[in-house]
Every structure is written in C-alpha cells, then in structure tokens.
Amino acid sequence: MSGVWVFNKNGVMRLVENPYNQSSGDSSDSTSSGGSQQQRMRRKILVHLPTSEVVSSYGSLERILKGLGWERYYYGDNADHLLQFHKKTSIDLISLPRDFSKFNSIHMYDIVVKNPNVFHVRDM
C-alpha cells in the first residue's frame, strides 16, 4: 500500500494510491465529485513480487502461501464458505471467500500486510 494521504475539502483523510492520476489542484474525493468512471471502476490484481506472477486462482495463491509457511486451516464454523490459511509461527489467519470471483482488494491487502515485501496490489 503506497500512495499519499490527502485531506478532502470536508476534512476527511484518504489514501490516494497514485496521486498523479488525480486532477491537478483538486483534493476532493473523485467518486463524490463526478470523477471519471475509469478511476472508480479500476480493478486490482495481486502480484507475487519475487516471481512477478499475477495471482489468478486459489491454486496459484495456495502454492505460493505454502512456500511461505502457510497451511490450510480446516477448523471452525466458517469452513464451508471460507478458505483459511494459518502459520504455525504466527497468530495470523488469512480468510478468503471460497468463490474466487468474490476475492477482492480487501482480501488482497490482508495478504500483503501478513506477508510484507512478498506481495503487492496493483491497478490493472
């Protein structure tokens, strides 16, 4: 998560991931002030930095996570609709929707935070 923190006109702070894509001189929120459709619809991808591989399936993600010491976690009430991973050396748990089409930027950033310098979220 890189970018610049800016204050909107109403005093609320937000992260601008690529400040050079914003219109110059306007620090208001582009989604509420009629910003371009492209900026609001931008799709995120998860990239494995050491190999530059774009994670396009849970199979590839699981392979990478296993290489980093993560294991599948099959216990709990959520086992039917979540894929979960844990590390024996950590208290962290990664929870993902079983349906890959519901895998979104929130899940991607969770993986990035729990695996620093290994993954990156980018705009497609």
N, C-alpha and C positions, 0 to 999 in steps of 0.2 A: 504494500500500500504506500505508494509515493504520490506526492502531489503538494498542493499548497492549501493551507487553511485560510478561508476568506470570510469576512463578515458581510452578510446580506444587509440590505437597507433597513430591515426590521430588527437588526442586531443579533440575528441567529448565525452561528458559525457553522460552516460546512466545508468538506474536503473537495477540492477541485483536483481530479486526478491528472488532467492535462490542461494546465492553465492557458496554454497557447491556443486552445480550441475555443475559448470563451471570446465573446465580442469585446473589443478593447474599451476600457473605461467603465464597463458596467459590471458591478459585482453582485447584481441581483440574481436570484435563482432563475435559471433559464427555463425550467419547466413551468414556473408560475408566471413568467413574463412573456410567454409566447416564443420560447427558444425553438430552435429548429427541431423538426421531427427526428432527424438523424441522431442528434445528441441524446434524445430521450429513449430511442429505440436501440441504442448501441448494445451489442451482445458481448458478453465477457467469455473468455476462454482461460483455462488453467494450463499453465506451461510448466513442465519439469525442467528446471534450469540446466542441470548437468548434461542432459541429452537434447535439449530444445524440443522435446516431444510434447505435442498438444494432447492433453488427456481427453480422449473422445469416447471412452467407455469405462465402465466399472472394472472390467478385466484389466485394462492397462493401468488404471489407478491402483487396483489391489496389488498388482505385480510390483509397482514402484514402492507402495507403502510397506509391503513385506520386506523389500530390500532395505528399508529404513528401520526395521524392527517392529513394525506394527503387525498385529494379529487380528483376525476376525473375532468379534465378540458376539456370542450367540445367546446370551442370557438376558432375561428381563421381559417385561410386558410388551416391549416395542419390537421384539424380534421378527414379528410377522410383516411389519411395514417399513422397517429401517434396516440399513446395513450399518453396522457399527464396528469400529476398529479401536484397539487399545494397545498401549505399550506397557510391558512389564516394569520398565524403569520409570514410569510416569503415572500420574493420576489422570492424564488427559484421555478423553474419549471423543472420537470423531463419529458423529451420527449423520447419516445421509439417507435421503429417501430411496426406497428400493427401486423406484422407477427413475431411470437416468434422465428422462425428459424433464423431471422436476428438480434436477441438480442445477442450482443457480449460484449467483455470485456470493451469497451469504455462506453457502457451504464451501465455496472455493476459498474465501478469505479465512474461514475456520481452519482449513487445511494449511494455508500459508502461515498463519500465526503459530500453529502447532509444529511446523516444520520450517523454521527460519532458514533462509538462504537456499532452499531446495525447490520451492515452487514460487510462481509469480502469476498474478491475474492480469490479463491484458485485454484491451478492447479489440474486437475483431473487425 
